[in-house]
Structure formats: structure tokens, C-alpha cells
Amino acid sequence: MIRSRRRPARLVAATAAATALALTAAACSSGGSDGDSASTGASGTVPAQYDLAAAGCPSTIVLQTDWNPEAEHGGQYQLLGPDPKINAGAKSVSGDLVAHGGVKTGVKLEIRAGGPAVGYETVTSQLYKDSDITLGYVSTDEQIALSKTQPTVALLAGLEKSPQVIQWSPDRHPDWKTIADIGRTDAKVLYFQGGAYMDYFTGSGILKKSQIDGSYDGTPTTFVASGGTDAVQGFATSEPYTWSHEVRSWNKPLKYQLIADAGFNFYQQAIGVRKDKLAALKPCLTKLVPIMQQGIVDFAASPDATNKLILNLVDKYNNGWVYTEGVAQYAVTTMKSLGIISNGANSTLGDFDNARLQKLIEILDPIYKAQNKPIAASLKPSDLADGSFVDPKISLGS
């Protein structure tokens, strides 16, 4: 398994708080654009800078996500115009693709759920299986692992940092401040088997191989049974809220460190394409990527309408995924406060740091070789990401 994005956890972790879905879903009748309806400008035509049809984009741009709808995807759901059509059976939603202010672009956007909706297959496998998919969420570790067999190119860093964490009970472990502190003990660390970041932690001595346990199933059961003695993987945007507010068997605070801040600083949920499709899509991407950048900025500034859409989708898809208004709001606040949604070092939202990509290649190359999964020969950062479509003037908070 290449990645451990999410888990069946929340499929069985339903609590009374799940009823909040019904309260919020009724309010959702439109997408996340700022205006009440999409517009095309005074002349009745699409403004040139937003005219994706003229740029040769597909009439419907299809985006494959890596999980059920959630606030981490908000910048992309923000681009759906009013009254999007929900296909509950296919776990997808489509509508006009709108730019900043609700301006129509001349094309449609279809966003497909991942995770259980695609049998927990990787986004990359979906990109190569279904030629109708234009864009997909890719993560650097998955890109490197599949660079030889299913290469992809990231175009936009939707998240500046991964929200993945190792978390623990501050009551049981008041002296733990970092993941390295856990490694100085013999405490068990629960995680999903196959996470490359864990190979990095054990290989670099941050954690001991003897203390990691790959049997984590996503539920709080084992952690709660340990009384908080164990540490456990999770997401800063999720479990610290849900386990302390919506899981009655725990109902206590959690502390954590981002795995990005512990040395495994990969790009997660970057917007990417199959490498063999990049050249043909370049005219489209030149206009599309800045629109997607601005969508993230707009969502971060005013997330409520899009979060309502996300909650409505969760309700309509009805596959056991529990997602409440409280955790959606918490996720946005947390992403901004921790720099998960953030500008890069040069004040541009969504660009890539080649030095960071190179470090990840150096970390993961020996790990995948040891697993008999060699990566592409002479792999370079430019093979993984093309930031040329990113508008350097688009910045969070600008």
C-alpha cells in the first residue's frame, strides 16, 4: 500500500453528533461560489482570462479526489457553481466551473469521491484506468513510488503541508512534545501498514522498529483500550476534534506533531495529471491552474457555503462516512493556523519547492528499493512537479 490517506475508521465511528448532518444538509442547494449565481460579465461572454472552453479544456473537467468530501478539498468544491448536480450512486457532483466571484468559464467541473467510492484504490490508478479523468490528487510519496510505471506530474500544491500526524494523550504523556520524544520510549505507535513516512521514521531512528504496530484499523478502539498509553497516526484536521468531541469512549484532548514537521515533508493532495497527458493539456492548464489557486484562497477566506455543500454531499453519498459541521469548521481553522493551507516560502500559494522534492527522492529511493519497488532512474524534481502554470501573484491573504 503506497499511501494511508484515510481509513474505514469513520465508517464505524458514528456517534450522536452525526445527526448534525441532517441539520446542515438541508441548507445546501448551491455550490461554494461567492455570488448568488454565476455570471459571464457585462458583455454576456466569458472574460478571456477565464475562458477555459477557448483554451481547449475538456467540456467537463473531471477531478478525482482521494477520499470522501471533506474540508481539505474545499478549494476544489469552491469552484462549483450554483445548483450542482449530485450523483449519489457514482459518488460525484458536477456543475458549472466558476472562477472568482462566480464567473462562468464555459466548461463544467465534475468532482469524484475517492477512498471507498473507488474501492480504496489510489488516485494514480484511477488516472490510468479512466481516460475521462482530467486531474487527480497526487502525493509526492505515491508519485515517487509509481514514477517508473504510472508517472504523474503535480501542477498545484493544494496543501502546503500534509495534515498527517502522530498523536497522543497529553494526560498520559505530558512530557511528549514531538514524535522523537515517543521514540525515546517503548510506547506502541499504531499506524496503517505500508506508510512510507513510517519507514523514514524507523530508518532515521526517530522511532524504533520494535515499537511500531501496523494493525491500526482507523477506529479508536485499540487506542482507547490502552488508556491512551499508545500513540496513533491521524490527521490534524480530524481526530483531535472528533475523538475529543464525538467519540464518547475517549472524549479527551489529544496532542500531536505533523509528520511534515518531523522531517517527512511531502506534498499531499497536489493537483496533478498523467505525465503523458501534460503536453496536450498545457493551453488549458495555463488558465485553469490560476483559477484553482484562487479557489483555495476564496475558500480559506469564506468557507461556510462550500462546507455546507460538502456536508450535503456526505449526506447524499450515504456510505457510512461521518462528517459534521463541527469538524468541517475545525478543519479550516486548523489548516490555516498550522500552515496546512499556506503560501510557499516566496509568498505564492500553490507552488513547489524543488529542494523539498529532491530531499523526498533521496529519502524514498532506498526505501522503495528495499521493498523491491525501484523508482524511475535519475528521477528529478522536475519529473514530479511543473509549477509553471502557477500564478506567482496569487497569495493567501492577498
Wavefront OBJ file of the C-alpha trace (Angstrom):
o trace
v 0.000 0.000 0.000
v 1.527 3.301 -1.092
v -0.430 5.734 0.964
v -2.594 5.788 4.069
v -4.729 8.781 3.285
v -7.785 7.789 5.255
v -9.350 4.710 6.694
v -12.560 2.814 7.389
v -12.346 4.472 10.820
v -15.096 6.930 10.449
v -17.285 4.358 8.693
v -17.887 2.814 12.115
v -17.137 5.730 14.401
v -20.607 7.253 14.135
v -21.906 8.983 17.233
v -24.876 11.097 18.135
v -23.072 14.062 16.632
v -23.662 12.541 13.212
v -27.194 13.857 13.337
v -25.723 17.271 12.629
v -25.508 16.153 9.009
v -29.243 16.290 8.678
v -29.355 19.774 10.116
v -26.755 21.163 7.754
v -27.627 19.260 4.599
v -30.976 20.970 4.185
v -29.255 24.313 3.801
v -27.229 23.179 0.826
v -28.726 23.972 -2.523
v -25.792 25.572 -4.291
v -22.040 25.422 -4.651
v -19.405 27.466 -2.944
v -19.099 30.490 -5.225
v -19.283 33.926 -3.649
v -22.190 35.212 -5.719
v -25.775 34.029 -5.720
v -25.423 32.990 -9.335
v -22.674 32.606 -11.854
v -22.160 35.458 -14.292
v -20.424 35.913 -17.593
v -19.587 39.603 -17.425
v -21.316 42.651 -18.859
v -20.952 41.562 -22.465
v -22.579 38.200 -21.835
v -19.395 36.408 -22.868
v -16.814 34.662 -20.731
v -13.910 37.016 -19.849
v -10.826 35.997 -21.798
v -8.731 35.201 -18.729
v -11.370 32.711 -17.559
v -12.426 31.257 -20.920
v -11.487 27.613 -20.431
v -13.508 26.464 -23.431
v -11.473 28.718 -25.734
v -8.296 27.412 -24.087
v -9.107 23.903 -25.260
v -10.156 22.464 -21.923
v -12.468 19.440 -21.951
v -16.144 20.394 -21.878
v -16.236 18.699 -18.470
v -13.071 18.766 -16.384
v -13.081 15.668 -14.178
v -11.214 15.774 -10.866
v -10.596 12.546 -8.930
v -10.134 13.097 -5.188
v -8.575 10.693 -2.695
v -11.391 10.428 -0.164
v -14.956 11.340 0.720
v -15.814 15.057 0.569
v -14.167 16.994 3.396
v -12.915 20.492 4.144
v -9.387 19.637 2.989
v -10.929 19.509 -0.516
v -12.719 22.830 -0.063
v -10.674 24.818 -2.557
v -11.832 22.492 -5.329
v -15.514 22.245 -4.324
v -15.395 26.065 -4.184
v -15.247 26.028 -7.993
v -18.696 24.505 -8.435
v -21.363 26.982 -9.497
v -24.943 27.166 -8.198
v -27.180 24.090 -8.062
v -24.601 21.407 -8.799
v -25.978 18.003 -9.749
v -25.264 15.210 -7.275
v -24.924 11.625 -8.493
v -25.265 9.697 -5.245
v -24.716 6.339 -6.919
v -21.462 7.374 -8.589
v -20.398 9.459 -5.552
v -19.775 12.502 -7.743
v -21.008 16.058 -8.172
v -20.930 18.278 -11.265
v -21.826 21.811 -12.268
v -20.529 24.926 -13.954
v -16.873 25.536 -13.221
v -16.800 29.094 -11.920
v -13.893 31.429 -11.259
v -13.544 34.080 -8.560
v -16.835 35.885 -7.953
v -18.902 33.162 -9.627
v -17.805 33.956 -13.176
v -18.566 31.134 -15.599
v -15.657 29.646 -17.523
v -17.537 27.921 -20.336
v -16.901 24.393 -19.044
v -18.260 22.042 -16.397
v -16.489 20.542 -13.391
v -17.104 17.036 -12.092
v -15.569 16.055 -8.740
v -15.429 12.352 -7.908
v -15.019 10.948 -4.417
v -12.170 8.552 -3.714
v -11.474 6.083 -0.935
v -14.455 3.745 -0.546
v -16.027 5.118 -3.741
v -13.209 3.543 -5.799
v -12.538 0.511 -3.637
v -9.697 2.305 -1.810
v -7.564 2.277 -4.952
v -5.006 5.035 -5.428
v -5.857 8.146 -7.375
v -2.984 7.357 -9.721
v -4.535 4.008 -10.600
v -7.794 5.809 -11.394
v -5.985 8.291 -13.658
v -4.515 5.416 -15.628
v -7.686 3.336 -15.605
v -10.168 6.009 -16.748
v -9.098 8.346 -19.539
v -12.069 10.628 -18.823
v -10.354 11.843 -15.633
v -8.530 15.096 -16.310
v -6.923 15.802 -12.938
v -6.350 13.915 -9.721
v -4.984 14.350 -6.225
v -1.393 13.085 -6.127
v 1.039 12.923 -3.221
v 4.814 13.012 -3.533
v 5.392 9.598 -1.988
v 2.906 7.984 -4.372
v 4.413 9.873 -7.309
v 7.904 8.665 -6.493
v 6.768 5.088 -5.866
v 4.956 4.917 -9.221
v 7.378 7.086 -11.201
v 8.539 4.131 -13.269
v 5.173 2.549 -14.057
v 2.483 5.265 -13.749
v 4.200 8.673 -13.780
v 2.258 11.776 -12.815
v 3.127 15.466 -12.690
v 1.870 17.729 -9.914
v 0.726 21.174 -11.061
v -0.603 22.878 -7.947
v 0.126 22.272 -4.272
v -3.396 22.294 -2.893
v -1.979 21.863 0.603
v 1.363 23.367 1.605
v 1.761 20.740 4.343
v 0.252 17.324 4.848
v -2.230 17.211 7.753
v -0.976 13.744 8.775
v 0.170 13.469 12.388
v 1.213 11.121 15.144
v -0.981 11.906 18.149
v -1.058 11.002 21.831
v -2.791 11.602 25.153
v -1.289 14.617 26.955
v -2.679 13.262 30.232
v -0.746 10.004 29.919
v 2.322 11.540 28.278
v 2.685 15.162 29.450
v 6.410 15.125 28.585
v 5.892 14.284 24.894
v 6.198 17.291 22.597
v 7.413 15.680 19.378
v 7.390 12.341 17.565
v 11.053 11.972 18.509
v 10.016 12.047 22.184
v 7.861 8.975 21.541
v 10.899 7.244 20.051
v 12.787 7.680 23.320
v 10.258 5.355 24.950
v 8.924 1.882 24.217
v 5.333 3.071 23.716
v 3.415 1.429 20.890
v 2.719 3.556 17.809
v -0.374 2.466 15.858
v -0.428 3.133 12.110
v -1.640 1.748 8.793
v 0.786 -0.779 7.420
v 2.614 0.494 4.340
v 3.009 4.190 5.164
v 6.330 5.345 3.681
v 6.686 8.005 6.358
v 6.957 5.257 8.993
v 9.824 3.633 7.090
v 11.513 7.031 7.200
v 10.925 7.428 10.935
v 12.298 3.989 11.757
v 15.144 4.202 9.254
v 16.312 7.540 10.614
v 15.994 6.477 14.251
v 13.140 8.849 15.121
v 11.075 5.787 16.103
v 12.160 2.216 16.854
v 11.019 -0.671 14.668
v 10.171 -2.581 17.833
v 7.524 -0.046 18.856
v 5.522 0.416 15.658
v 2.317 -1.551 15.116
v 0.813 -1.654 11.627
v -2.501 -3.127 12.727
v -4.329 0.187 13.079
v -7.804 -0.110 11.554
v -8.794 3.534 11.786
v -11.090 3.184 14.780
v -10.229 4.497 18.258
v -10.838 1.064 19.798
v -7.243 -0.079 20.387
v -6.070 3.356 21.457
v -8.937 3.724 23.942
v -8.332 0.210 25.271
v -4.740 1.176 26.026
v -5.999 4.050 28.134
v -4.015 6.432 25.979
v -0.736 4.602 26.567
v -0.295 4.120 22.809
v 0.390 6.781 20.192
v -1.574 6.650 16.951
v -1.488 8.125 13.476
v -4.188 10.556 12.403
v -4.901 13.903 10.786
v -4.594 17.270 12.496
v -7.818 18.269 10.750
v -9.844 15.388 12.143
v -9.149 13.156 15.159
v -8.074 15.859 17.625
v -11.597 17.241 17.224
v -13.677 14.124 16.615
v -12.107 11.970 19.310
v -12.477 14.695 21.913
v -15.997 15.783 20.880
v -17.691 12.917 19.030
v -16.130 9.695 20.368
v -17.728 9.132 23.758
v -15.350 6.339 24.705
v -12.459 8.834 24.664
v -13.841 12.390 24.904
v -10.489 13.868 25.966
v -7.863 16.087 24.315
v -5.105 14.831 22.027
v -1.740 16.380 21.264
v 0.215 15.712 18.093
v 3.040 16.614 15.748
v 2.710 16.905 11.981
v 4.848 14.313 10.216
v 5.908 17.201 7.946
v 7.461 18.941 10.944
v 9.237 15.721 11.910
v 11.140 15.521 8.617
v 8.783 13.832 6.136
v 7.528 16.952 4.399
v 5.734 15.606 1.344
v 3.069 17.315 -0.768
v -0.331 15.717 -0.225
v -3.414 16.347 -2.352
v -1.460 18.179 -5.010
v -3.452 18.607 -8.224
v -1.776 16.553 -10.932
v -2.098 14.858 -14.316
v -0.776 11.799 -16.050
v 2.622 12.661 -17.462
v 1.631 11.558 -20.958
v -1.320 13.981 -20.964
v 0.560 17.087 -19.832
v 1.622 18.426 -23.237
v -1.878 18.297 -24.735
v -3.400 19.968 -21.661
v -0.922 22.860 -21.428
v -3.143 25.523 -23.088
v -5.980 24.570 -20.749
v -3.798 24.411 -17.639
v -2.383 27.876 -18.278
v -5.805 29.340 -17.466
v -7.180 26.609 -15.223
v -4.448 26.405 -12.584
v -4.670 30.092 -11.549
v -8.458 29.694 -11.250
v -7.865 26.718 -8.951
v -5.305 28.698 -6.944
v -7.827 31.469 -6.391
v -10.446 28.904 -5.418
v -8.274 27.848 -2.472
v -7.802 31.491 -1.436
v -11.548 32.141 -1.663
v -12.408 29.019 0.329
v -9.946 29.865 3.094
v -11.413 33.368 3.349
v -15.069 32.303 3.363
v -15.598 28.545 3.745
v -19.153 28.284 5.065
v -21.084 27.858 1.795
v -18.660 25.288 0.451
v -18.595 23.392 3.735
v -22.393 23.184 3.545
v -22.073 21.674 0.086
v -19.507 19.181 1.385
v -21.836 18.162 4.230
v -24.701 17.781 1.771
v -22.574 15.527 -0.418
v -21.601 13.372 2.560
v -25.289 13.019 3.420
v -26.317 12.177 -0.150
v -23.461 9.713 -0.750
v -24.537 7.909 2.441
v -21.678 5.405 2.586
v -21.126 5.471 6.345
v -18.649 8.351 6.345
v -19.379 10.536 9.363
v -18.586 14.227 8.892
v -20.137 17.010 10.938
v -20.316 20.761 10.731
v -18.120 20.985 13.817
v -15.225 19.042 12.326
v -15.529 20.892 8.992
v -15.177 24.240 10.759
v -12.366 22.903 12.934
v -10.530 21.595 9.860
v -10.492 25.007 8.161
v -9.298 26.783 11.304
v -6.598 24.163 11.830
v -5.394 24.227 8.228
v -4.870 27.972 8.425
v -3.299 28.014 11.892
v -0.809 25.222 11.138
v 0.095 26.375 7.639
v -1.502 23.324 6.003
v -3.127 25.832 3.662
v -0.438 28.451 3.231
v 1.777 30.330 0.833
v 5.123 28.878 -0.088
v 8.374 30.469 1.038
v 8.070 33.051 -1.763
v 4.551 34.227 -0.827
v 2.876 32.314 -3.658
v 0.099 29.876 -2.897
v 0.423 26.505 -4.565
v 3.965 26.441 -5.922
v 6.588 23.736 -5.311
v 9.979 23.727 -3.586
v 12.448 21.711 -5.663
v 14.825 21.246 -2.715
v 11.987 19.715 -0.739
v 11.133 17.372 -3.617
v 14.782 16.371 -4.008
v 15.030 15.514 -0.314
v 11.980 13.275 -0.628
v 13.502 11.477 -3.614
v 16.635 10.845 -1.526
v 14.568 9.594 1.416
v 12.268 7.327 -0.570
v 14.615 5.873 -3.192
v 16.353 3.459 -0.765
v 13.062 2.654 0.978
v 11.385 1.562 -2.256
v 14.494 -0.284 -3.444
v 14.450 -2.282 -0.201
v 10.831 -3.163 -0.972
v 11.866 -4.301 -4.477
v 9.934 -1.405 -5.995
v 12.598 0.593 -7.823
v 11.690 4.117 -8.904
v 12.434 5.740 -12.257
v 16.116 6.103 -12.973
v 17.671 9.540 -12.384
v 14.360 10.903 -11.048
v 14.420 14.691 -10.642
v 12.079 17.226 -9.008
v 11.097 18.462 -12.475
v 9.791 14.952 -13.221
v 7.407 15.224 -10.270
v 6.144 18.802 -10.444
v 5.643 21.550 -13.018
v 4.965 24.855 -11.301
v 4.975 26.896 -14.487
v 1.173 27.199 -14.535
v 1.003 28.708 -11.036
v 0.378 32.468 -10.959
v 3.045 33.883 -8.594
v 0.790 36.851 -7.763
v -1.942 34.718 -6.184
v -1.309 34.607 -2.481
v -3.243 33.617 0.629
v -4.392 36.771 2.334
v -3.727 38.982 -0.684
l 1 2 3 4 5 6 7 8 9 10 11 12 13 14 15 16 17 18 19 20 21 22 23 24 25 26 27 28 29 30 31 32 33 34 35 36 37 38 39 40 41 42 43 44 45 46 47 48 49 50 51 52 53 54 55 56 57 58 59 60 61 62 63 64 65 66 67 68 69 70 71 72 73 74 75 76 77 78 79 80 81 82 83 84 85 86 87 88 89 90 91 92 93 94 95 96 97 98 99 100 101 102 103 104 105 106 107 108 109 110 111 112 113 114 115 116 117 118 119 120 121 122 123 124 125 126 127 128 129 130 131 132 133 134 135 136 137 138 139 140 141 142 143 144 145 146 147 148 149 150 151 152 153 154 155 156 157 158 159 160 161 162 163 164 165 166 167 168 169 170 171 172 173 174 175 176 177 178 179 180 181 182 183 184 185 186 187 188 189 190 191 192 193 194 195 196 197 198 199 200 201 202 203 204 205 206 207 208 209 210 211 212 213 214 215 216 217 218 219 220 221 222 223 224 225 226 227 228 229 230 231 232 233 234 235 236 237 238 239 240 241 242 243 244 245 246 247 248 249 250 251 252 253 254 255 256 257 258 259 260 261 262 263 264 265 266 267 268 269 270 271 272 273 274 275 276 277 278 279 280 281 282 283 284 285 286 287 288 289 290 291 292 293 294 295 296 297 298 299 300 301 302 303 304 305 306 307 308 309 310 311 312 313 314 315 316 317 318 319 320 321 322 323 324 325 326 327 328 329 330 331 332 333 334 335 336 337 338 339 340 341 342 343 344 345 346 347 348 349 350 351 352 353 354 355 356 357 358 359 360 361 362 363 364 365 366 367 368 369 370 371 372 373 374 375 376 377 378 379 380 381 382 383 384 385 386 387 388 389 390 391 392 393 394 395 396 397 398
